[in-house]
Amino acid sequence: MNAWFGKNHNVPDWETSIVGPFDRWADGLGFDYFYGFVGGDTDQFHPALVENKRRMVAPETNEDGSPYHLTTDMADHAIRMIRASKSVAPQRPFFVYFAPGATHAPHQVPEDWIDKFRGQFDGGWDKYREETFARQKKLGIIPADTKLTPRPDSLPAWDSLPEDQRKVYARMMEVFAAFTTHTDNEVGRVVDAIDEIGELDNTLVIYIAGDNGSSAEGGMSGLLNEMTFFNGIEEPLEAKLKAIDTLGSAKHYNHFPAAWAWAMDTPFQWTKQIASHFGGTRNGMAISWPKVIQARGEVRDQFHHVIDIYPTILEVVGVESPAQLDGIAQKPVEGISMAYTFNDSKAEDRRTTQYFEMLGNQGIYHDGWMASALRGVPWVSENPPADLLEMPWELYHVEEDFSQANDLAKEHPEKVKELVKLFFAEASRYNVLPLDDRKTARLAVDNRPSLTQGRTKFVYPNLLRLTEGSSPDLKHKSHTITANVVVPEGGAEGVLFTQGGDFCGYALYVKDGKLTYHYNLAGVDRYTIVSTETIPTGDVQLKMEYVTDADKPLAGANVTLHANDKPIGKGRVEKSIPNRVTLDETTDIGFDTGTPINDTYETPFKFSGQLKTVTIELK
């Protein structure tokens, strides 16, 4: 039994609809069962839940009756699958890939876990980084001669911040710590379940904790709502202060400040996205297999990459990667098994070369040396122009300089040239070229292939769910949304159309007999247009007409509501969503899944009349 729980971010936007294709979904990648979410991140309390290929609405509680949380739900499902596999076919092995949303944003966790960390981060990121460094040395997980790299000039010293900022930022870190600890607890439950069925000694457990390096995508001030980051919208500090006691709850899609991410990446420089340096690539990993690995609590320092997990598993189970599958030649395995390190701490490294690249940040490791070219940092929305082929490169002898603290580029210019040439050779070999350093522009849906390309009219049936990548792109474009309904004599209410939810999006619905259009600009601004008349009964055509001021990001628009072609309301949307409506919520027809667009109704708020069709037309 092969089962995958949690995150699947292998599926492109345009392949996430009900029509597929499904070759990059879990079953297309060889798994018998999938339970999790398809995308980059998801709400932990209202996840965009998928079982195999079926979209689901999460239950209200976990199996033990506690309020719902995705990581706990994943652990419940994984434990049940492991026990069932053992009871039905004890002679057969099981394989579990457990990939929680943590500690990726949003940082959401039950409040009692947050309370455990109250006050523990009041000393700030500079002090915490020093304390972490001391613990790492004491535990022996970094070399004794490692140097602690300094804080970048672009990040503020904790003591330089006003008190109200320190108060908010410390609370954001408490939430992150709680989220991390809660996740570790749920992973522990899965491991305990394996022990309870008597298989832990004979189970290979590979535990990697991290997010490519801790994420600085919360910007300099942290976020109440990650969608503001993806749309380049500023959040006022006053809003964060007001929300301080509810951070980490279902009310927010929150993230912590970049300087906390830097502290989490101790002792290295930088953070996630900066693939040129270890702070953006290096994660802790623990491997346990008591029946085979005799070592206990030892540290291995051979250089390896995440692509080495696959060949490691193949080697230990005695399976070769197929040269052909269904008659199709397969690419050679590019990873290198780590099994040789299991019982030999002094074994010579077998991975001698590895390139790194993200958003123009470039790195190359080779035989104990690392060359690094920094293009930009996550807390700056766009980089100034630069020639990606002629970047200033740094040089580190990482075999002797674990944290990349001593730049040797000036002392060894020929070594730099050698490694830069090797980087571009590897980048060419593994299809990294051409390099692309764009940021927010890369998130735009219209950059990608689309099921909607070339179409201007879309007719949808009731109770349909579509991801944003499979839906018409309505952002700052003139359009109409028309619902053909039958309203009974007593009236009807409910959602006709919605995309996104409480953290960003828009919806057309009937409430208290009035047709309503609500536009949510990532929670920073909201615009509501309500009809001046009650909608009629019988066969009715309800329409929202959106006329943009200009087809460009943040453009405003005039909105008019109609019933049977009669105008019944009008108003303004002063600013529109520029880049992305949602990372996980769907376009819903006739009901609302995930979070509601605002607090005037509760999901699913299914339309109580008869909804025949919803037609969207781009103008």
C-alpha positions as CSV (number, residue, x, y, z in Angstrom):
1,M,0.0,0.0,0.0
2,N,1.5,3.3,-1.1
3,A,-0.2,6.4,0.4
4,W,0.4,10.1,0.2
5,F,-0.9,12.5,2.9
6,G,-0.7,16.3,2.7
7,K,0.7,18.6,0.1
8,N,1.0,17.8,-3.6
9,H,2.4,20.9,-5.4
10,N,3.5,18.9,-8.5
11,V,0.2,19.7,-10.4
12,P,0.3,22.8,-12.6
13,D,-2.6,25.3,-12.2
14,W,-4.2,24.3,-15.4
15,E,-4.3,20.6,-14.6
16,T,-6.1,20.9,-11.3
17,S,-9.7,20.8,-12.6
18,I,-12.1,17.9,-12.8
19,V,-10.9,17.0,-16.3
20,G,-7.3,16.7,-15.4
21,P,-5.0,15.5,-16.9
22,F,-4.1,13.5,-13.8
23,D,-0.6,12.1,-14.6
24,R,0.9,14.5,-12.0
25,W,-1.7,13.8,-9.4
26,A,-0.9,11.2,-6.7
27,D,-2.2,8.1,-8.5
28,G,-0.5,9.2,-11.7
29,L,2.8,9.2,-9.7
30,G,2.3,5.7,-8.4
31,F,0.3,6.1,-5.2
32,D,-2.7,3.9,-4.3
33,Y,-4.2,6.6,-2.1
34,F,-4.1,10.4,-1.6
35,Y,-5.6,12.6,1.1
36,G,-4.5,16.2,1.3
37,F,-4.4,19.3,-0.9
38,V,-3.2,20.0,-4.4
39,G,-1.3,23.3,-4.4
40,G,1.3,25.4,-2.7
41,D,-0.4,25.9,0.6
42,T,-3.9,25.7,2.2
43,D,-5.9,26.9,5.1
44,Q,-5.3,24.5,8.0
45,F,-8.8,24.9,9.4
46,H,-10.7,25.0,6.1
47,P,-8.4,23.2,3.7
48,A,-9.0,22.7,0.0
49,L,-9.2,19.0,0.8
50,V,-8.8,16.3,-1.9
51,E,-9.3,12.5,-1.5
52,N,-7.7,10.8,-4.5
53,K,-9.3,13.0,-7.3
54,R,-12.4,14.1,-5.4
55,R,-12.7,17.5,-3.8
56,M,-14.1,17.4,-0.3
57,V,-15.3,19.7,2.5
58,A,-13.4,19.1,5.7
59,P,-15.3,17.8,8.7
60,E,-15.9,20.1,11.7
61,T,-13.9,17.9,14.1
62,N,-11.0,15.5,14.2
63,E,-11.6,11.9,15.0
64,D,-11.2,12.5,18.7
65,G,-13.9,15.2,18.6
66,S,-11.4,18.1,18.9
67,P,-11.9,21.1,16.6
68,Y,-10.7,20.3,13.1
69,H,-7.1,20.9,12.0
70,L,-5.6,19.5,8.8
71,T,-2.4,18.1,10.3
72,T,-4.3,16.2,12.9
73,D,-6.7,14.9,10.2
74,M,-3.8,13.8,8.1
75,A,-2.3,11.9,11.0
76,D,-5.6,10.3,11.7
77,H,-5.9,9.1,8.1
78,A,-2.3,7.9,8.0
79,I,-2.6,5.9,11.2
80,R,-5.8,4.3,10.1
81,M,-4.2,3.3,6.7
82,I,-1.2,1.8,8.4
83,R,-3.3,-0.2,10.8
84,A,-5.6,-1.4,8.1
85,S,-2.7,-2.4,5.9
86,K,-1.2,-4.4,8.7
87,S,-4.4,-6.1,9.6
88,V,-5.5,-7.0,6.0
89,A,-2.1,-8.0,4.6
90,P,0.5,-8.2,7.3
91,Q,3.0,-9.8,4.9
92,R,3.0,-6.7,2.6
93,P,5.0,-3.6,3.4
94,F,3.5,-0.1,3.4
95,F,4.9,3.2,2.2
96,V,3.7,6.5,3.6
97,Y,4.6,10.0,2.3
98,F,3.5,12.4,4.9
99,A,3.8,16.1,3.8
100,P,2.0,18.5,6.0
101,G,1.3,22.1,5.1
102,A,3.5,23.1,8.1
103,T,5.5,25.1,8.5
104,H,4.7,26.8,5.3
105,A,2.2,29.7,5.6
106,P,-0.5,30.1,6.7
107,H,0.7,29.6,10.3
108,Q,-2.5,28.3,11.9
109,V,-2.7,26.1,14.9
110,P,-5.0,25.5,17.9
111,E,-4.8,28.2,20.5
112,D,-3.8,25.9,23.4
113,W,-0.5,25.2,21.5
114,I,0.2,28.9,21.0
115,D,-0.3,29.5,24.7
116,K,2.6,27.1,25.5
117,F,5.0,29.7,23.9
118,R,3.7,32.9,25.4
119,G,6.6,35.2,26.2
120,Q,9.3,32.9,25.0
121,F,10.4,35.1,22.1
122,D,10.2,38.6,23.7
123,G,14.0,38.8,23.6
124,G,13.8,39.0,19.8
125,W,15.5,37.4,16.8
126,D,19.0,38.5,17.5
127,K,19.1,37.0,20.9
128,Y,17.2,33.9,19.8
129,R,19.7,33.3,17.0
130,E,22.6,33.4,19.4
131,E,20.8,31.0,21.8
132,T,20.1,28.6,18.9
133,F,23.7,28.7,17.8
134,A,24.9,27.8,21.3
135,R,22.4,24.9,21.5
136,Q,23.5,23.6,18.1
137,K,27.1,23.5,19.2
138,K,26.3,21.9,22.5
139,L,24.3,19.2,20.7
140,G,27.1,18.6,18.2
141,I,24.9,19.1,15.2
142,I,27.2,21.7,13.7
143,P,31.0,21.7,13.8
144,A,32.6,23.2,16.9
145,D,34.5,25.8,14.8
146,T,31.3,27.1,13.0
147,K,30.9,30.9,12.9
148,L,27.6,32.6,13.4
149,T,27.0,34.7,10.3
150,P,25.9,38.3,10.9
151,R,22.4,39.8,10.4
152,P,22.0,41.3,6.9
153,D,22.0,45.1,6.9
154,S,18.6,45.1,5.3
155,L,17.0,43.4,8.4
156,P,16.5,45.5,11.5
157,A,18.0,44.9,14.9
158,W,15.4,43.8,17.3
159,D,16.3,46.5,19.8
160,S,15.8,49.2,17.2
161,L,12.1,48.5,16.8
162,P,9.3,50.3,18.6
163,E,7.6,48.4,21.4
164,D,4.3,47.9,19.5
165,Q,6.2,46.2,16.7
166,R,8.2,44.0,19.0
167,K,4.9,42.9,20.7
168,V,3.3,41.9,17.4
169,Y,6.4,40.2,16.0
170,A,7.0,38.2,19.2
171,R,3.4,36.9,19.0
172,M,3.9,35.9,15.4
173,M,6.9,33.9,16.4
174,E,4.9,32.2,19.2
175,V,2.4,31.1,16.6
176,F,5.2,29.7,14.3
177,A,6.7,27.8,17.2
178,A,3.4,26.4,18.1
179,F,2.7,25.4,14.5
180,T,6.0,23.6,14.3
181,T,5.6,21.8,17.6
182,H,2.1,20.8,16.8
183,T,3.3,19.3,13.5
184,D,6.1,17.4,15.3
185,N,3.5,16.0,17.7
186,E,1.3,14.8,14.9
187,V,4.3,13.2,13.1
188,G,5.1,11.5,16.4
189,R,1.6,10.1,16.6
190,V,2.2,8.4,13.2
191,V,5.5,7.0,14.4
192,D,3.9,5.8,17.6
193,A,1.3,4.0,15.6
194,I,4.0,2.1,13.7
195,D,5.5,1.1,17.0
196,E,2.2,-0.1,18.3
197,I,1.8,-2.6,15.5
198,G,5.4,-3.9,16.2
199,E,7.0,-2.6,13.0
200,L,9.0,0.4,14.0
201,D,12.3,-1.5,14.3
202,N,11.9,-2.7,10.7
203,T,10.6,0.6,9.3
204,L,12.8,3.1,7.5
205,V,11.7,6.6,8.7
206,I,13.1,9.6,6.9
207,Y,12.1,12.9,8.7
208,I,12.9,16.2,6.9
209,A,11.7,19.4,8.6
210,G,11.8,22.7,6.8
211,D,10.6,24.9,4.0
212,N,13.7,25.1,1.8
213,G,15.0,27.2,4.6
214,S,12.6,29.2,6.7
215,S,10.3,31.5,4.7
216,A,10.9,35.3,4.7
217,E,7.8,35.8,2.5
218,G,6.1,37.5,5.4
219,G,8.1,40.6,4.5
220,M,9.6,43.0,7.0
221,S,6.5,43.3,9.1
222,G,4.9,39.9,8.9
223,L,1.4,39.3,7.5
224,L,-2.2,38.9,8.7
225,N,-3.0,37.6,5.2
226,E,-0.5,36.0,2.9
227,M,-2.6,37.1,-0.1
228,T,-1.4,40.7,0.5
229,F,2.1,39.5,-0.2
230,F,1.2,37.8,-3.5
231,N,-0.7,40.9,-4.6
232,G,1.8,43.5,-3.4
233,I,-0.7,45.2,-1.0
234,E,0.5,46.8,2.2
235,E,-1.0,45.9,5.6
236,P,-1.2,48.6,8.3
237,L,0.5,47.9,11.6
238,E,-2.7,49.0,13.4
239,A,-4.5,46.0,11.9
240,K,-1.9,43.6,13.2
241,L,-2.0,45.1,16.7
242,K,-5.8,44.8,16.7
243,A,-5.5,41.1,15.7
244,I,-2.7,40.1,18.1
245,D,-4.9,37.8,20.2
246,T,-6.3,36.0,17.3
247,L,-3.1,35.4,15.3
248,G,-2.9,31.7,14.3
249,S,-6.6,31.2,14.3
250,A,-9.0,30.7,11.4
251,K,-9.5,34.4,11.2
252,H,-6.0,35.0,9.6
253,Y,-3.8,33.6,6.9
254,N,-0.8,34.8,8.8
255,H,3.0,34.7,8.4
256,F,5.9,36.0,10.5
257,P,8.5,38.7,9.7
258,A,11.6,38.0,7.5
259,A,14.0,38.5,10.4
260,W,12.4,35.6,12.3
261,A,12.9,33.4,9.2
262,W,16.6,34.5,9.3
263,A,16.8,33.5,13.0
264,M,15.2,30.1,12.1
265,D,18.0,29.5,9.6
266,T,20.8,29.8,12.2
267,P,23.8,29.6,11.6
268,F,23.5,30.3,7.9
269,Q,23.1,33.5,5.9
270,W,19.7,34.4,4.4
271,T,16.4,32.4,4.0
272,K,14.1,30.5,1.7
273,Q,14.1,31.7,-1.9
274,I,17.9,32.5,-1.6
275,A,19.1,29.3,-3.1
276,S,22.5,30.7,-3.6
277,H,23.2,30.2,0.2
278,F,22.5,27.4,2.7
279,G,20.0,29.5,4.5
280,G,17.7,29.0,1.5
281,T,18.4,25.3,0.9
282,R,19.6,23.4,4.0
283,N,17.1,21.5,6.2
284,G,17.5,19.2,9.1
285,M,17.0,15.4,8.4
286,A,16.8,12.4,10.7
287,I,16.9,8.8,9.5
288,S,15.9,5.8,11.7
289,W,15.9,2.1,10.9
290,P,16.8,0.3,14.1
291,K,16.9,-3.2,12.5
292,V,19.6,-2.1,9.9
293,I,21.2,1.1,11.2
294,Q,23.3,0.3,14.3
295,A,24.3,3.9,15.0
296,R,22.2,5.8,17.6
297,G,22.2,9.6,17.8
298,E,25.1,10.1,15.5
299,V,25.6,12.9,13.0
300,R,26.4,12.5,9.3
301,D,28.1,15.3,7.4
302,Q,28.2,13.9,3.9
303,F,26.8,16.4,1.3
304,H,23.4,15.3,-0.1
305,H,20.3,16.7,-1.8
306,V,16.6,15.9,-1.5
307,I,16.7,14.1,-4.8
308,D,18.8,11.5,-3.1
309,I,15.9,10.2,-1.1
310,Y,14.4,8.3,-4.0
311,P,17.5,6.2,-4.9
312,T,18.1,5.6,-1.2
313,I,14.7,4.0,-0.8
314,L,15.2,2.0,-4.0
315,E,18.5,0.6,-2.8
316,V,17.3,-0.4,0.7
317,V,14.3,-2.3,-0.7
318,G,16.3,-3.9,-3.5
319,V,14.5,-2.4,-6.5
320,E,16.1,-0.8,-9.6
321,S,14.5,2.2,-11.2
322,P,13.0,1.0,-14.5
323,A,14.6,1.9,-17.7
324,Q,11.2,1.8,-19.4
325,L,7.7,2.2,-18.1
326,D,4.7,1.2,-20.3
327,G,7.1,1.1,-23.3
328,I,8.3,4.6,-22.6
329,A,12.0,5.2,-21.9
330,Q,12.6,6.8,-18.5
331,K,15.0,9.6,-17.5
332,P,18.0,8.2,-15.6
333,V,17.9,8.7,-11.8
334,E,19.9,11.9,-11.0
335,G,20.1,11.3,-7.2
336,I,22.7,9.3,-5.3
337,S,21.7,6.8,-2.6
338,M,22.7,7.8,1.0
339,A,22.6,4.2,2.3
340,Y,26.4,4.0,2.3
341,T,26.4,6.5,5.2
342,F,24.0,4.5,7.4
343,N,26.7,2.5,9.2
344,D,29.9,4.4,8.2
345,S,30.1,8.0,9.5
346,K,33.5,8.5,7.9
347,A,32.4,7.4,4.4
348,E,33.7,9.6,1.6
349,D,31.0,11.8,-0.1
350,R,29.5,10.3,-3.2
351,R,27.6,13.5,-4.2
352,T,30.3,15.8,-5.3
353,T,28.4,18.4,-7.3
354,Q,25.0,20.1,-7.0
355,Y,23.6,23.3,-8.5
356,F,21.0,25.5,-6.9
357,E,18.8,28.3,-8.5
358,M,15.7,30.2,-7.6
359,L,14.5,33.6,-8.8
360,G,17.9,34.3,-10.2
361,N,19.8,33.4,-7.0
362,Q,22.5,31.0,-8.1
363,G,24.7,28.5,-6.3
364,I,27.0,25.6,-7.1
365,Y,28.6,23.1,-4.8
366,H,31.6,21.0,-5.9
367,D,34.1,19.0,-3.9
368,G,33.8,20.9,-0.7
369,W,33.5,24.4,-2.3
370,M,30.4,26.6,-2.8
371,A,30.1,29.5,-5.2
372,S,27.1,31.8,-4.5
373,A,25.5,34.7,-6.4
374,L,22.8,36.6,-4.6
375,R,20.2,38.2,-7.0
376,G,17.6,39.5,-4.5
377,V,15.9,39.0,-1.1
378,P,12.3,37.9,-0.5
379,W,11.3,41.0,1.5
380,V,11.8,43.2,-1.6
381,S,8.9,42.8,-4.0
382,E,10.9,43.3,-7.2
383,N,14.7,43.3,-8.0
384,P,16.4,46.2,-9.7
385,P,17.7,45.3,-13.3
386,A,20.7,43.1,-13.5
387,D,22.5,40.8,-15.9
388,L,21.9,37.3,-14.6
389,L,24.8,36.0,-16.6
390,E,27.3,38.4,-15.0
391,M,26.5,38.3,-11.3
392,P,29.0,39.0,-8.5
393,W,29.9,35.6,-7.1
394,E,31.0,34.8,-3.5
395,L,33.2,31.8,-2.7
396,Y,33.2,29.5,0.4
397,H,35.2,26.5,1.3
398,V,32.3,24.8,3.0
399,E,34.2,21.7,3.9
400,E,36.0,24.0,6.5
401,D,33.4,26.8,6.7
402,F,30.1,25.2,7.6
403,S,28.0,28.4,7.7
404,Q,29.5,30.2,4.7
405,A,30.9,32.9,6.9
406,N,34.2,33.6,5.1
407,D,34.0,34.8,1.5
408,L,37.2,33.8,-0.3
409,A,36.3,35.1,-3.8
410,K,39.1,37.7,-3.8
411,E,41.7,35.2,-2.7
412,H,40.7,32.6,-5.2
413,P,39.4,34.3,-8.4
414,E,40.3,31.3,-10.6
415,K,38.3,29.0,-8.4
416,V,35.3,31.3,-8.8
417,K,35.6,31.2,-12.6
418,E,35.9,27.4,-12.5
419,L,32.7,27.0,-10.4
420,V,30.7,29.6,-12.4
421,K,31.4,27.7,-15.5
422,L,30.4,24.5,-13.8
423,F,27.1,26.2,-12.6
424,F,26.1,27.0,-16.2
425,A,27.1,23.6,-17.4
426,E,24.9,22.0,-14.8
427,A,22.1,24.5,-15.4
428,S,22.1,23.7,-19.1
429,R,22.3,19.9,-18.4
430,Y,19.3,20.0,-16.1
431,N,17.1,22.5,-18.0
432,V,17.5,25.5,-15.6
433,L,18.1,27.9,-18.4
434,P,17.0,30.5,-19.2
435,L,17.3,32.1,-15.8
436,D,14.2,34.0,-14.7
437,D,14.4,36.5,-11.8
438,R,10.8,37.8,-12.0
439,K,8.8,37.6,-8.8
440,T,5.1,38.6,-8.6
441,A,4.8,38.5,-12.3
442,R,5.5,34.8,-12.2
443,L,2.3,34.3,-10.1
444,A,-0.1,35.8,-12.7
445,V,-2.5,33.2,-13.9
446,D,-2.4,34.6,-17.5
447,N,1.3,33.6,-17.8
448,R,0.3,29.9,-17.9
449,P,-1.5,27.6,-20.2
450,S,-5.3,27.7,-19.5
451,L,-8.4,25.8,-20.2
452,T,-10.1,29.2,-20.7
453,Q,-7.7,30.5,-23.3
454,G,-9.4,32.1,-26.3
455,R,-12.8,31.8,-24.7
456,T,-15.0,34.7,-23.6
457,K,-18.2,32.9,-22.6
458,F,-18.5,30.2,-19.9
459,V,-21.7,28.4,-18.9
460,Y,-21.5,26.5,-15.6
461,P,-23.9,24.1,-13.9
462,N,-24.9,24.2,-10.3
463,L,-22.6,22.9,-7.6
464,L,-19.4,23.1,-9.6
465,R,-16.0,23.7,-8.1
466,L,-13.0,24.9,-10.1
467,T,-9.5,26.1,-9.1
468,E,-8.4,29.5,-10.1
469,G,-6.1,28.1,-12.7
470,S,-9.1,26.4,-14.4
471,S,-11.4,29.4,-14.1
472,P,-11.8,32.5,-16.3
473,D,-9.5,35.3,-15.2
474,L,-11.8,38.1,-14.1
475,K,-9.2,40.3,-12.4
476,H,-9.4,44.0,-13.6
477,K,-11.4,42.9,-16.7
478,S,-14.9,43.9,-17.7
479,H,-17.3,41.1,-17.4
480,T,-20.8,39.9,-16.5
481,I,-22.0,37.1,-14.2
482,T,-25.5,36.0,-15.0
483,A,-27.5,33.4,-13.0
484,N,-30.7,31.9,-14.4
485,V,-32.7,30.9,-11.3
486,V,-36.2,29.9,-10.2
487,V,-37.2,31.8,-7.0
488,P,-40.1,30.3,-5.1
489,E,-42.9,32.4,-3.7
490,G,-41.3,32.6,-0.3
491,G,-38.1,33.9,-1.8
492,A,-34.6,32.3,-1.9
493,E,-31.1,33.1,-0.7
494,G,-27.6,31.7,-1.1
495,V,-24.5,31.9,-3.2
496,L,-24.7,32.1,-6.9
497,F,-21.0,32.5,-7.7
498,T,-17.9,33.0,-5.6
499,Q,-14.1,32.8,-6.2
500,G,-11.8,32.9,-3.2
501,G,-13.1,33.6,0.3
502,D,-12.5,35.5,3.5
503,F,-8.8,36.2,2.6
504,C,-9.3,37.5,-0.9
505,G,-12.0,37.1,-3.7
506,Y,-15.4,38.1,-4.8
507,A,-18.9,36.7,-4.6
508,L,-22.4,37.2,-6.0
509,Y,-25.2,36.0,-3.7
510,V,-28.7,36.7,-2.4
511,K,-29.1,37.6,1.3
512,D,-32.4,38.8,2.9
513,G,-34.0,38.9,-0.5
514,K,-31.4,41.3,-1.9
515,L,-28.9,40.6,-4.7
516,T,-25.4,41.3,-3.3
517,Y,-21.9,41.6,-4.8
518,H,-19.0,41.6,-2.4
519,Y,-15.4,42.3,-3.4
520,N,-12.6,41.5,-0.9
521,L,-9.3,43.1,-1.7
522,A,-7.2,40.7,0.5
523,G,-9.0,41.9,3.6
524,V,-7.4,45.3,3.4
525,D,-10.4,46.9,1.6
526,R,-13.9,45.5,1.0
527,Y,-16.6,46.8,-1.3
528,T,-20.2,45.7,-1.1
529,I,-23.0,46.5,-3.6
530,V,-26.5,45.6,-2.5
531,S,-29.7,45.8,-4.6
532,T,-32.2,48.4,-3.7
533,E,-35.1,46.0,-4.4
534,T,-36.0,42.5,-3.4
535,I,-35.4,40.0,-6.2
536,P,-38.6,38.9,-8.0
537,T,-40.0,35.4,-7.8
538,G,-40.4,32.8,-10.6
539,D,-38.0,32.5,-13.5
540,V,-35.5,35.2,-12.9
541,Q,-32.3,36.3,-14.5
542,L,-29.9,37.9,-12.0
543,K,-26.8,39.7,-13.4
544,M,-23.8,41.5,-12.1
545,E,-22.1,43.8,-14.6
546,Y,-18.5,44.8,-13.9
547,V,-17.0,47.6,-16.0
548,T,-13.3,48.2,-15.3
549,D,-11.7,51.6,-15.4
550,A,-8.7,50.0,-17.2
551,D,-7.4,46.5,-17.8
552,K,-4.5,46.9,-15.5
553,P,-3.7,45.8,-11.9
554,L,-5.5,47.6,-9.1
555,A,-7.9,49.4,-11.5
556,G,-11.2,50.3,-10.1
557,A,-14.6,49.4,-11.6
558,N,-18.3,50.3,-11.7
559,V,-20.7,47.6,-10.7
560,T,-24.4,47.3,-11.7
561,L,-26.8,44.7,-10.4
562,H,-29.7,43.6,-12.6
563,A,-32.9,41.5,-12.3
564,N,-34.5,40.5,-15.6
565,D,-32.5,43.3,-17.3
566,K,-33.7,45.9,-14.9
567,P,-31.0,47.8,-12.9
568,I,-31.6,47.3,-9.2
569,G,-28.3,48.5,-7.7
570,K,-25.0,50.0,-8.4
571,G,-21.7,50.9,-6.8
572,R,-17.9,51.0,-7.0
573,V,-14.9,48.7,-6.5
574,E,-12.1,51.2,-6.0
575,K,-9.2,48.8,-6.3
576,S,-9.0,45.4,-7.9
577,I,-6.9,42.3,-7.1
578,P,-3.7,42.6,-9.3
579,N,-2.1,39.1,-9.3
580,R,-3.8,36.2,-7.6
581,V,-7.2,35.7,-6.0
582,T,-6.4,32.6,-4.0
583,L,-3.9,29.9,-3.4
584,D,-6.3,27.2,-2.4
585,E,-9.9,28.1,-2.5
586,T,-12.1,27.4,-5.5
587,T,-14.6,29.0,-7.8
588,D,-17.9,27.7,-6.5
589,I,-21.3,27.8,-8.3
590,G,-24.4,27.7,-6.3
591,F,-22.7,27.3,-2.9
592,D,-19.5,28.3,-1.1
593,T,-16.8,25.9,0.2
594,G,-13.7,26.8,2.3
595,T,-14.2,30.2,3.9
596,P,-17.1,32.6,3.3
597,I,-16.4,35.8,1.4
598,N,-17.5,37.8,4.4
599,D,-19.1,37.3,7.8
600,T,-22.7,37.9,6.7
601,Y,-23.3,34.2,6.0
602,E,-21.9,30.7,6.9
603,T,-20.7,28.2,4.4
604,P,-21.9,26.4,2.3
605,F,-24.8,28.9,2.0
606,K,-26.2,26.8,-0.9
607,F,-28.7,28.7,-3.1
608,S,-32.1,27.6,-1.8
609,G,-34.0,28.2,-5.1
610,Q,-33.3,26.4,-8.3
611,L,-30.1,27.5,-10.0
612,K,-30.1,26.4,-13.6
613,T,-26.8,27.9,-14.9
614,V,-24.3,30.6,-14.2
615,T,-22.8,32.3,-17.3
616,I,-19.7,34.4,-17.2
617,E,-18.9,36.7,-20.2
618,L,-15.7,38.6,-20.7
619,K,-16.2,41.9,-22.4
